[in-house]
Amino acid sequence: MCGIVGYIGKRDVAPLLLEGLQRLEYRGYDSAGIVITSPKAAGLKMVKAKGRVRDLEARVPKRFAGTTGIAHTRWATHGAPSDINSHPHLDPENKVAVVHNGIVDNAAELRAKLEADGVVFASETDTEVITHLIARSQAEKLEEKVREALKVVEGTYGIAVMHADFSDRIVVARNGSPVVLGIGEKEMFVASDVAALISHTRQVVTLDDGEMATLKADDFRTYTTSGTRTTATPETVEWEAASYDMGGHDTYMHKEISEQSDAVDRVLRGRIDEKFSTVHLGGLNLDAREARGIRRVKILGCGTSYHAGMIGASLIEGLARIPADAEPASEFRYRNPVVDPDTLYIAVSQSGETYDVLAAVQELKRKGARVLGVVNVVGSAIAREADGGVYVHAGPEVCVVSTKCFTNTVVAFGLLALHLGRIRDLSVSDGKRIIEGLRKLPAQISEILEGEAEIKKLAEEYAGAKSMMFIGRVRGYPVALEASLKLKEISYIHAEAYPASELKHGPLALIEPALPTVAIVPDDELLEKNRAALEEIKARRGRILAVAHREQEKADHTIVVPKNENELDPILMGIPLQLFAYHTALAMGRDIDKPRNLAKSVTVE
């Protein structure tokens, strides 16, 4: 969601902070702000603006020098987007500045108490409560002031705090929202995402929940919110700064779609075991005896990750013959689920910080469950909380909507399903068959991408639709769900996805020439069933765009994709529909990388 950037050192801070905010624009936001100071400055200097980072940059005075500062991109939760509601928030004496990601659950209660004591609030935000609590603290040290304030705050936060009387430091804290320290040479950085740091340092420390840090130009220290010192060892970030550039593409989404062949090659690399027709997944921390003891698999994710989990459940059930299902993490954590000791739980998140998924993991761990993570970001919260897991190695994904990470996550599930299957009852010949299919994927993805020009023409033809229906059956249904979501996210066309078998049970009432249907029609054991669904739609004069392994007679248009193994076909059938959504949105003039109302990493409920 929101983005945090901070710096303390000797360099001119404003350009560094603005650059960092630009690196975080992909997370989604509606306003931005910056506050700076220096050891020689008299107080804090702040600039804020509703709109984009470029709007903030246009307001920054030419003489805006400082060597310490914090900055923020806000995604509105409390209070509409405005200059006043933008972060940072200052106290009335302009001594304390706070930037905050997350939500203060008891903000209304705290606000009422502060107003009763005579505090006048400038904004509608929950964050300003934290600012006043710190400013009113009688503690002598800034760290103690922050710690004292956080004792009464309920909810999630990643915060960075500056104080005019303590201009030699920045104090940060985390509870449910990412905070990453960047370790430089006589300079320190802080951010909510390594994307803001990577062009300056690759040495990072990721705070845990309940942990704080003090940053000075030549040092940092970490400790708990109760004051106990913690040990923090910097890790090296694998990704290069160039990974966050567009690389000649017009949008990050197009770049990331085009990277999928290489990305899938990365998730496979070094993991294939030819001798035993299986794969090596060293990070699972799950031996063969434990794997054979699994009686059920429950996969938890949100949005695109949930859809990937649905395909993953199908792969695990089909190859390993373990009952498996996927569920939205946001629902699971609130329904008081029965946690079975023989169930393996798998948490899926691109960022590894998705709040609902992380909260579900923490609840499962509290109840003694075994939890694996399937994530993209090394060292993320879910990766650290889980008992083991699989990194999907998609590389940085900047566009708000997920493409290559979705594909790599499904491939990772294919690896996991093969691994579990070969431990159980999957034959050597079937293991070889799946391995051969996995190895074909990069070349087949490239083949699909070569047909982009034709997909673009189709997208432009369908771009005038007010609504669209997506259908698929069994393996094809999660593909339909994900394709529907992609179209909604970036084109704003209303789209619904249904199992093809459910058409007669209600959705057929919607069919008319003005409502196109996108049908997932793999060449598998359900081919004739899917063709029957096309007949039903055509009989009601519905337009049909099929994604299939051969031309479909009843479809108005067919996007033909290469055939792989039945189990792996969903990986390929989703990719042309990513391009379809992209070019539909492009034809409609949408802001593809920053769709309205959405954020990349959802770290609040």
C-alpha positions, 0 to 999 in steps of 0.5 A: 500500500503506502510507501515510506522512504528515509535517509540520514547521512551527508548527502542532499536528502530531498533528491534521494527521497524523491527518487525513492518515492518514484521507485515506490509509485507502483505500490499505489497512492493518491498523495505524497509528502516529504520532511527534512532537517539537518544538524545545523537546521532550525526545525523541520521543513515540509512539503506535501501534495495531493496527486503524483510524486511529480506534483510533490516535486514541482512544489519543492523549493529550490532551496530545500537543503538537508541531510536527514529526511523522511517521505511518504506516498499515501493511499487513503484509508482515513480521510479523502486524498488532500494536501492536509491528509498527506503524510508526513504529519507534524505536531503544532510546534513543528517538532515531530514528524511521522510517516505511517503505513497501516491502520490505527484501529483505536484511532477514534478512541485516542483522538477523542482523548487527545481532543478532550485534553485540548489537542487540535487535529489538522487532518482526518487521518489516524496517523496524526494520533501517533504524532500527537502521542509522541509530541506529548510524551515527557520521556527524555529520549526519542526512542522512549517517546515513540515506544511510549506512544506505541504502547497505546496504539492498536493496529498495524504500522510501519512508521518512521519518526523525526524530531527537531530536538534529535536531528541526528537520528530517525526512529522506526518501528514495525507491526504488520507493515514492512520496514526495511533498513538499508545499510550504507557507508556512513549513511543509512536508509529506511523504506517500506520496500527494497525497491526504494533502496536498491540503487544505493545499497544492497545490504538490508535488514528487515525488521520483525513485528514488534521491533524498532530501530534507531538510524544514525548516519554511521550506525544503527541498532535494533530493539523490541518495543519493550526496549530489549536489544535485538541482533540484526545481521544485514543480508544482501539483496539479489535483485539489481537496480536495473530490474526496476527499470522499464527496459524499453517497454512502455509500461511495467506490465508489458515488460513483466508479461514479456519476461515470463519465459525467463522467469519460468526458467529461473524457477525451474533452474537447479531444481530438476532431479533427473535420477529420481524423476522429481525435484529438489526443494531444499527450503521446504524443511519437510522430510519424506516421512513427514510428507507422507503423513500429510492428510490434507493441504490447505492453500491460503492467498488473496486475489491473484495469489488465491487463484494461483493457489486454486491451480496449485490445489488442483496440481497437488490433488492430481499428482500427489493424490492428497485432498487439497483446496484453496481459500481466501486468507481474508475469510479463513482467518475470521471463521475460526477454522479447525486446525488439523495437525495432519493438514499442511497449510501453504501461504501464498503472497507475491510480496510476502507481506500481504497482511491477511495472509500474514495474519492467517500464518500467525494464527496457524502458527499459534495453533501449532500448524505446519505452514509453508510459504510460496513467496517471491520476496526473499526475507519477507515476513511470511518467508520468515514466519513460515516453517519452510517454503518455495521462492518463486524467483519471478524477480521484481514485479512493479506493475500493480497487477501481477502477471509473471509472479502469478505464472511463476507461483503456479509453476512453483506449485507444479514443482511442489506437487511433483515433489509430494507426488513422487514421495507418495504414489506418482510413478517414475514415468509420470514424474518424467512426463511432468518434468518434460512438460515443465521444461517445455514451458519457457519455449511455449510461453515465448511462442504465445508472446510472439502472437501478441499482434493478433491478440491486440487486434482481438482486444481492440475489437472487444474493448467496447464491451460494457461487461464480459463473462469468463468461463472454464471447467475444473482446471480452466475455472481458476484461469477464468477467474484470474483472467476476469480479475486482470480485465477488471483491474486495468480496463475497469470493464465489469467481468464475471467468472463462472464454472462452465458447468454452472451456466444453466444454473443462472448465468445463461440469463445474462447471455446476449450479443452485447455480453461477450464470453471468454471460454477456456477450452483445453484439449483434455478429457472435458473438451466435449463438455466445454464445447457443449457450453459454447453451443449453449452460448451460441444458441443465445446469440452470444459472442465467444472468444475461446482460448484453446489448443485448436480452433473452436468452430462455435467460437467467433474467435480462437486464441490457439495456445501450445499443448502441454500436459493436461495438468500444466495447461492452465499455466499457458492458457492464462498468458494470452489473456494477460495480453488481452487485458493489457491491450484492452486497457491500452485501447481504452486509454487506462493508466495500466501500471497504476489502476485506480483504487488499487495498491500493489502490496496490501498491508492493511485489512 
